[in-house]
């Protein structure tokens, strides 16, 4: 049987666009001789729909879309993802469902059993778990149809008490099909392949795994759909970060074979806990954390994910133009380069806003960057604005010494100017704060923390430097001086980041252990880091939650990003 995998980029709640995209792929698959075409999880409405699922009108539109798609199924089977109403008054009102449509009828359904409720997932809030497992017959084949998390409950410490494939395997299926919406992070693609192959080896069945692609606000889906034969050989791997459609003949195993290259300079790794898609990082040697974070393959993937995240955020929101405060520092430089790549250089305006404390080379560096990128830029000095603020506040500030208030006036003046230009000309402000800064509160609310979308909020400072070098891999785009000079906010004379923060190579190591790996102070100190420094860093993280709570959406590229996937109290005493 010839089966098509349709790896597509959906728009949450855009039923017209999603339905047209699905129907076009059905027609293309039919023309290519496919007997069955497979789409990803909740493809009809887009994933994750979140509280839209609480609106009956939204569910009604899902059903209308399913009916339209059903009319396209003459002679070809179609597996789509969409919510399905639960007719039993007991339990939640909806199932997360894979629908098999054929000859304008519903030929079978599979309800998702394992509903993840961790990190960015919150499915048990909306869906009733599946409680019946039946192989679906189709064209002389017996399909074990599952949805995303349903195949992840393997390993020594399973997260769930049931394994749907164990139930289905008793009914002697001859092929597994899994439709998925598995988010990207730079430590996940190999885990995904391992778990898909582990299912093949456990059940001795071929598998077709169809993943979503595209960005939904902060969550990026990277595609990379997979086909394995019954012996565990990788038959087909679809591209990452782009849409694709491919045909596989599961009878003969014919398809273009993909042999992924091994990542360069990858540190020693160990398998993480395979409890669903939730797992800790696989880094074995703490001394190799920075090597892992900045490994070439990881940086390449982060680069592609951030470009897709920016591009989809703008296109799906109907925005076309971005504005960025360009300081001559590494963060704004990398953000500007990524934005120009994602949106087109002509659609990204850089604004250079030197203060009395800005160094001449910072302005020169920022100007040279825009010349290299060929994007429009404007220079607006803030000296007069800053001095007017000080004069206005003088009766209140009296003769108190210069301090954080005066520093933040500069940052908020810049934020005000950027938002004024954005409002006047229809720009969206891209925030340039990195994860190291956000973690420690090294930023000004309503100043350099302003923005509609955070480009680097899930990228540690050492990774920002690695991204800059990656961007320059073929020619110098980011001026070398931006990469080599000491980072500074330049809000007071001779200021350096290291005046307020530990060196980033140490800071990022501690932050990674605490945020991604959820290690406590005892474990981090055991790595050989000075106890007082560890306690200071962890305190900075926890006491600055109030700042992050007011921050804009962050494009997620790690296993644990700030935002919707990390929920800690603002008012709390732990490690603070």
C-alpha positions in Angstrom: 0.0 0.0 0.0 1.3 3.5 -0.9 0.9 5.9 1.9 1.6 9.7 1.8 2.9 11.7 4.7 1.8 15.3 4.6 3.9 17.4 6.9 2.2 20.8 7.0 2.2 24.2 8.7 -1.2 25.0 10.1 -2.7 28.2 11.5 -4.7 27.8 14.8 -8.3 28.5 14.2 -7.9 29.3 10.5 -10.2 26.6 9.3 -10.5 27.8 5.8 -6.7 27.9 5.2 -6.1 24.6 7.0 -8.9 22.8 5.1 -7.7 24.1 1.7 -4.1 23.0 2.6 -5.3 19.5 3.6 -7.5 19.1 0.5 -4.8 20.2 -1.8 -2.4 17.6 -0.3 -5.1 14.9 -0.7 -5.4 15.7 -4.4 -1.7 15.8 -4.8 -1.3 12.4 -3.0 -4.0 10.9 -5.1 -2.3 12.0 -8.3 0.9 10.4 -7.1 -0.9 7.1 -6.6 -1.3 7.1 -2.8 -4.0 5.0 -1.3 -3.8 6.7 2.1 -2.6 10.1 3.1 -1.7 11.0 6.7 -1.7 14.4 8.4 -0.6 15.5 11.8 -2.3 15.8 15.2 -5.2 18.3 15.4 -4.4 19.3 11.8 -7.9 20.6 11.2 -7.8 23.3 13.9 -4.0 23.6 14.5 -2.1 22.7 17.7 -2.3 23.8 20.5 -5.8 25.3 20.3 -5.9 25.7 24.1 -9.1 27.4 25.5 -10.5 27.8 22.0 -11.6 24.2 22.7 -14.1 25.5 25.3 -16.1 27.3 22.6 -18.8 25.3 21.0 -18.6 27.4 17.9 -14.9 26.4 17.6 -15.8 22.7 17.8 -18.6 23.2 15.3 -16.1 24.7 12.8 -13.9 21.6 13.4 -16.8 19.4 12.4 -17.6 21.5 9.4 -14.0 21.2 8.2 -14.1 17.4 8.7 -17.2 17.2 6.5 -15.5 19.2 3.7 -12.5 17.0 3.9 -14.6 13.9 3.8 -16.0 14.9 0.4 -12.4 14.6 -1.0 -11.9 11.0 0.1 -13.3 9.1 -2.9 -10.9 6.2 -3.5 -8.3 7.4 -1.0 -8.1 7.1 2.8 -7.3 10.2 4.8 -6.1 10.4 8.4 -6.6 13.8 10.0 -6.5 15.1 13.5 -9.5 17.0 15.0 -11.4 17.2 18.3 -14.3 14.8 18.6 -17.3 15.2 20.9 -17.6 12.7 23.8 -21.2 11.4 23.6 -20.9 9.8 27.1 -22.0 12.3 29.8 -19.3 11.0 32.0 -15.9 12.6 31.5 -14.7 15.6 29.6 -16.6 16.7 26.5 -14.0 16.1 23.9 -11.5 13.5 22.7 -8.3 14.4 20.8 -9.0 12.2 17.8 -7.3 10.7 14.7 -10.0 10.3 12.1 -9.7 7.8 9.2 -12.0 9.1 6.4 -12.6 7.0 3.2 -15.2 7.2 0.5 -16.9 10.1 2.2 -17.4 8.1 5.4 -15.7 7.9 8.8 -13.9 4.5 8.5 -12.5 4.6 12.0 -11.3 6.8 14.8 -8.6 6.6 17.5 -8.7 8.6 20.7 -5.5 9.8 22.3 -5.0 8.0 25.5 -1.9 9.6 27.0 -2.7 13.3 27.6 0.5 15.2 28.5 0.2 17.8 31.2 3.7 19.2 31.6 5.8 21.9 30.2 3.9 23.5 27.2 1.3 20.7 27.2 -2.0 20.9 29.0 -4.2 18.4 27.2 -5.9 16.8 30.2 -7.5 20.3 30.8 -9.6 19.7 27.7 -9.7 16.1 26.6 -11.0 12.8 27.9 -8.4 10.0 27.7 -9.2 7.2 25.2 -10.4 4.0 26.9 -10.9 1.7 23.9 -8.2 0.5 21.6 -9.1 -1.0 18.2 -7.0 -1.8 15.2 -8.6 -0.2 12.1 -8.9 -2.4 8.9 -8.1 -0.6 5.7 -7.4 -2.1 2.2 -6.2 -5.5 3.5 -4.1 -3.9 6.2 -4.6 -3.6 9.9 -3.6 -0.2 11.2 -2.6 0.5 14.8 -3.4 4.3 14.8 -2.1 6.4 17.7 -1.5 10.0 18.5 1.8 11.6 19.6 2.3 10.9 23.3 0.7 7.4 22.9 3.9 5.9 21.7 6.2 7.6 24.2 5.4 5.6 27.3 8.4 3.3 27.1 11.4 3.1 29.4 12.2 2.0 33.0 10.0 4.6 34.7 6.8 5.1 32.5 4.9 8.3 33.1 1.5 6.7 32.5 -0.1 3.5 33.8 -1.1 2.2 30.3 0.6 1.8 26.9 -1.9 2.0 24.0 0.3 0.1 21.6 0.4 -2.9 24.0 -3.4 -3.0 23.7 -3.3 -2.7 19.9 -0.5 -5.2 19.5 -2.8 -8.0 20.8 -5.0 -7.5 17.8 -2.2 -8.3 15.3 -1.8 -5.0 13.4 0.6 -5.0 10.5 1.5 -1.3 10.5 1.7 1.5 13.1 0.7 5.1 12.2 1.3 7.9 14.6 0.1 11.5 14.0 1.9 14.0 16.1 2.5 17.6 17.1 5.9 17.2 18.8 7.5 20.6 19.6 11.1 21.4 18.7 13.9 21.8 21.1 17.6 21.4 20.3 17.9 18.2 22.3 14.8 16.5 21.0 15.2 15.2 17.4 17.4 12.3 18.4 15.1 11.4 21.3 12.2 11.4 18.9 14.0 9.0 16.5 15.0 6.8 19.4 11.5 6.5 20.7 9.9 5.9 17.3 12.5 3.2 16.5 12.0 1.7 20.0 8.4 1.1 19.1 9.4 -0.6 15.9 11.7 -3.0 17.7 9.3 -3.7 20.5 6.3 -4.6 18.3 8.2 -5.7 15.1 6.0 -3.5 12.9 6.8 -0.7 10.4 5.8 2.8 11.5 4.8 6.0 9.8 5.2 9.0 12.0 3.8 12.3 10.8 4.8 15.4 12.7 3.6 19.0 12.4 5.8 21.8 11.2 5.6 25.6 11.8 5.5 28.0 14.7 2.5 28.8 17.0 3.4 31.9 18.9 6.2 30.5 21.2 6.1 26.9 20.2 8.0 25.7 17.2 7.3 22.4 15.4 10.1 21.2 13.4 8.6 18.4 11.2 11.2 15.7 10.6 8.4 13.0 10.0 9.7 9.5 9.9 9.2 6.1 8.3 10.9 2.9 9.7 10.6 -0.6 8.4 9.8 -3.6 10.7 13.5 -4.2 11.2 14.1 -0.7 12.5 15.7 0.7 9.4 15.1 4.4 8.7 13.3 4.4 5.3 12.4 8.1 5.1 13.1 11.2 7.1 11.2 14.4 6.0 12.9 17.8 6.1 13.1 19.9 9.2 11.5 23.3 9.5 9.6 23.1 6.2 6.5 21.6 4.7 6.9 18.3 2.7 4.8 15.5 1.2 6.3 12.1 0.4 5.0 8.7 -0.7 6.1 5.5 0.9 5.2 2.0 -0.3 4.9 0.0 2.9 4.7 -3.3 1.0 8.0 -2.9 -0.8 9.6 -0.3 1.6 10.5 1.9 -1.4 11.3 5.5 -0.6 14.2 7.8 -0.9 16.5 6.7 1.9 17.9 9.3 4.2 21.0 8.8 6.2 21.3 11.7 8.7 24.9 12.9 9.3 26.2 12.8 12.9 26.4 16.1 14.7 29.9 17.6 14.7 31.7 17.9 18.0 28.8 16.4 20.0 29.8 15.7 23.7 29.2 12.4 25.4 25.5 11.9 25.9 23.3 9.5 27.9 19.7 8.7 27.2 17.3 10.8 29.3 14.2 9.5 30.9 11.7 8.4 28.3 8.6 9.3 30.2 6.5 10.7 27.4 8.2 13.7 25.7 9.2 15.0 29.1 12.9 14.3 29.9 16.0 15.8 31.4 18.9 16.8 29.2 21.2 14.1 28.1 24.5 15.8 28.9 26.6 13.4 30.9 29.7 15.5 31.8 28.9 18.8 33.6 32.1 20.2 32.2 30.8 19.8 28.7 27.6 21.7 29.2 28.8 24.8 27.3 30.2 22.5 24.5 26.8 20.9 24.3 24.8 24.2 24.3 27.0 25.6 21.5 27.5 22.5 19.5 27.3 23.1 15.7 24.3 21.0 15.1 22.4 22.6 18.0 23.2 26.1 16.9 22.1 25.3 13.3 18.8 24.0 14.6 18.3 27.0 16.9 19.0 29.3 13.9 16.4 27.6 11.8 13.8 27.5 14.6 14.2 31.2 15.4 13.8 32.2 11.8 10.7 30.0 11.4 9.4 31.4 14.7 9.8 35.0 13.6 8.4 34.4 10.1 5.3 32.5 11.3 4.5 34.9 14.1 4.4 37.8 11.6 2.7 36.0 8.8 0.0 34.4 11.0 -0.7 37.6 12.8 -0.8 39.6 9.6 2.2 41.7 10.4 4.9 42.6 7.9 7.4 45.0 9.4 9.7 44.8 12.5 11.6 47.3 14.5 14.6 46.6 16.7 16.7 48.8 19.0 20.2 48.3 17.7 22.8 49.0 20.4 26.0 47.7 18.8 25.9 44.7 21.2 25.8 41.0 20.4 22.1 40.4 21.3 20.6 43.1 19.1 23.0 42.2 16.3 22.0 38.6 16.2 18.3 39.5 16.6 18.6 42.0 13.7 20.3 39.4 11.4 17.7 36.8 12.2 14.9 39.2 11.6 16.3 40.3 8.2 16.6 36.7 7.2 13.0 35.9 8.3 11.2 38.9 7.1 13.4 40.5 4.4 15.9 43.2 5.0 13.6 45.9 3.7 11.0 45.1 6.4 13.3 45.4 9.5 14.2 48.9 10.8 17.0 49.3 13.2 17.0 52.3 15.6 20.3 53.4 17.1 19.8 55.4 20.3 23.1 56.5 21.8 23.0 57.9 25.3 25.7 60.1 27.0 27.4 56.8 28.1 27.3 55.1 24.8 30.8 54.4 23.3 31.6 55.7 19.9 32.4 52.2 18.6 28.9 50.9 19.6 27.3 53.4 17.2 29.8 52.6 14.6 29.4 48.8 15.0 25.6 49.1 14.9 25.8 51.3 11.8 28.2 48.9 10.1 25.9 46.0 10.9 22.9 47.6 9.1 25.2 48.5 6.2 26.2 44.8 6.0 22.6 43.7 6.2 21.4 46.5 3.9 18.4 47.2 6.2 17.0 50.7 6.9 18.2 52.3 10.1 17.8 55.5 12.0 20.0 57.3 14.6 18.1 59.1 17.4 20.4 60.3 20.3 18.6 60.3 23.7 20.9 62.8 25.5 18.3 65.6 25.4 15.5 63.3 26.4 17.5 61.8 29.3 18.6 65.3 30.6 15.0 66.5 30.4 13.9 63.5 32.6 16.6 64.3 35.1 15.7 68.0 35.2 12.0 67.1 35.6 12.8 64.7 38.4 15.3 66.8 40.2 12.9 68.1 42.8 12.0 64.6 43.7 15.4 63.0 43.3 17.0 65.9 45.2 20.8 65.3 45.6 20.7 61.5 45.8 23.6 59.9 44.0 23.4 58.4 40.5 22.0 54.9 40.5 19.7 52.3 38.9 16.9 54.9 38.5 19.1 57.0 36.2 20.2 53.9 34.3 16.6 52.7 33.7 15.5 56.2 32.5 17.8 55.7 29.5 16.4 52.2 28.8 12.8 53.3 29.2 13.4 56.3 27.0 14.6 54.0 24.3 11.6 51.7 24.8 9.3 54.7 24.5 10.9 55.9 21.3 10.8 52.4 19.7 7.1 52.0 20.6 6.2 55.4 19.3 7.8 54.6 15.9 6.2 51.2 15.9 2.7 52.7 16.6 3.2 55.4 13.9 4.3 53.1 11.1 2.9 49.8 12.0 6.0 48.0 13.2 6.2 45.2 15.7 9.0 45.6 18.2 11.3 42.6 18.5 12.8 42.1 21.9 16.5 41.3 22.1 17.0 40.1 25.7 18.7 36.7 26.0 17.9 33.9 28.4 20.8 34.6 30.7 19.6 38.2 31.2 16.0 37.2 31.7 17.0 34.5 34.2 18.9 36.9 36.4 16.6 40.0 36.0 19.3 41.9 34.1 16.9 44.1 32.2 14.6 47.0 32.6 10.8 46.6 32.7 9.1 48.8 30.0 12.6 49.5 28.6 14.8 46.9 27.0 12.3 44.3 28.1 9.6 45.8 25.9 8.5 44.0 22.7 5.9 42.0 20.9 8.0 38.9 20.5 11.2 37.8 22.1 13.8 36.4 19.6 16.5 35.3 22.0 14.7 34.8 25.3 15.3 31.1 25.2 18.9 31.4 24.1 21.8 31.6 26.6 24.4 34.2 26.1 27.1 31.7 25.1 24.7 30.4 22.5 24.1 34.0 21.2 27.9 34.2 20.6 27.8 30.8 18.8 24.8 32.1 16.7 26.8 35.1 15.7 29.7 33.0 14.5 27.2 30.7 12.7 25.6 33.7 10.9 29.1 34.8 9.9 30.0 31.3 8.6 30.3 32.3 5.0 31.0 36.0 5.2 31.2 38.7 7.9 27.7 40.0 8.5 28.0 40.8 12.2 31.1 43.0 12.6 33.8 41.1 14.4 34.2 43.8 17.0 30.6 43.2 18.2 31.6 39.5 18.8 34.9 40.2 20.6 34.2 43.2 22.7 33.1 42.9 26.4 29.3 43.0 26.7 27.9 46.1 28.3 24.6 47.8 28.8 26.4 51.2 28.6 24.1 52.9 31.1 26.9 54.3 33.2 30.6 55.1 32.6 32.8 52.1 31.8 30.0 49.6 32.6 30.4 45.9 31.8 27.9 43.0 32.3 30.5 41.3 34.5 30.1 44.2 37.0 26.7 42.8 37.9 26.8 39.2 36.7 29.2 36.3 36.9 31.1 35.5 33.7 28.7 34.1 31.2 30.5 30.7 30.8 29.9 30.0 34.5 26.5 31.7 34.7 25.1 29.7 31.8 26.3 26.4 33.2 24.5 27.1 36.5 21.4 28.4 34.8 21.2 25.4 32.5 21.5 23.0 35.5 18.8 24.8 37.4 16.3 25.6 34.6 16.6 22.8 32.1 17.7 20.0 34.5 15.9 21.2 37.6 19.0 20.6 39.7 19.1 22.1 43.2 22.0 24.0 44.8 23.5 20.9 46.4 23.8 19.1 43.0 25.2 22.3 41.3 27.7 23.0 44.0 28.9 19.3 43.7 29.9 20.2 40.1 32.7 22.3 41.7 31.1 25.7 41.5 31.7 28.0 44.5 28.7 27.7 46.9 28.1 31.4 47.4 28.0 32.0 43.7 25.5 29.2 43.1 23.2 30.5 45.9 23.5 34.1 44.5 22.6 33.0 40.9 19.6 30.9 42.0 18.3 33.7 44.2 18.6 36.1 41.2 16.5 33.6 39.1 13.7 33.3 41.7 13.4 36.9 42.9 13.0 38.1 39.3 10.0 36.0 38.3 7.8 39.1 38.6 9.8 40.6 35.7 9.5 37.5 33.4 5.8 37.3 34.2 5.3 40.7 32.4 7.5 39.7 29.5 6.4 39.1 25.9 6.1 35.6 24.2 9.5 33.9 23.8 10.3 31.6 20.9 11.0 28.2 22.5 14.1 26.3 21.4 15.1 24.5 24.6 13.6 21.8 26.7 12.5 24.4 29.4 11.8 27.9 28.2 10.5 30.8 30.3 6.8 31.4 29.6 3.9 29.0 29.3 6.0 25.9 29.9 7.6 27.1 33.2 5.2 27.8 36.0 6.7 29.0 39.3 5.2 31.3 41.9 6.0 35.0 41.8 5.5 35.3 45.5 7.6 32.5 47.0 10.5 32.0 49.4 12.3 29.0 47.8 16.0 29.7 47.2 15.3 33.5 47.5 
